[in-house]
Amino acid sequence: AGNSIFSNFRFYGDVGAGIEYDIFKYQDSYEKQVIFAYHVGGRYNDYYDTTIFGKKEELVGWHKFIVGAATNKEWGRFSTTLTYRNYLHDFNLNSLSIRLNLNVRLFKGFTWRVNGGFSINRNQINISGEGATPEEVLLQQQQLQSGYNYWGSSGIGYNFGSIYNTVVNPRFEF
């Protein structure tokens, strides 16, 4: 649940369920995973402005398929996911995305993180039908319709606590 003036959401809330299959045994899942997952659910959207589809609020069903892989080694962790998602009322409203994550262990507790992703979007039901002023575009105050997006980030992190705190249940992390 949340809101975003940039994305035209006064309020949005998702609820869903999923099933996941890992080709490796559960006891090996901390070290390596290759998963196939299916999630299905519903989403309520309340918009600030009427959308390009003429909606001020709506309830939509969705589902997504995920293929993901991860490995934990002495040097750090690498993971990647490929996700296909679409709305159930119109299968033409879909997206396909890939995400890459690399965490390199610098020394005890400290890691360097590099993440990135790319999406092909055909599911932007939230775009305001009122358009955006040049100022809103330049200041990135309103999302524009786009066929794709990409992003990247980098940072450092510090983990403390038990060495087993991430081993509790690694499922549904993708």
HELIX and SHEET records of a PDB file:
HELIX    1   1 TYR A   26  ASP A   28  5                                   3    
HELIX    2   2 PRO A  134  LEU A  138  1                                   5    
SHEET    1   A 8 GLY A   2  SER A   4  0                                        
SHEET    2   A 8 PHE A   9  ASP A  22 -1                                        
SHEET    3   A 8 LYS A  32  TYR A  47 -1                                        
SHEET    4   A 8 GLU A  57  LYS A  73 -1                                        
SHEET    5   A 8 GLY A  76  TYR A  87 -1                                        
SHEET    6   A 8 ASP A  90  PHE A 107 -1                                        
SHEET    7   A 8 PHE A 110  ASN A 121 -1                                        
SHEET    8   A 8 TYR A 148  TYR A 158 -1                                        
END                                                                             
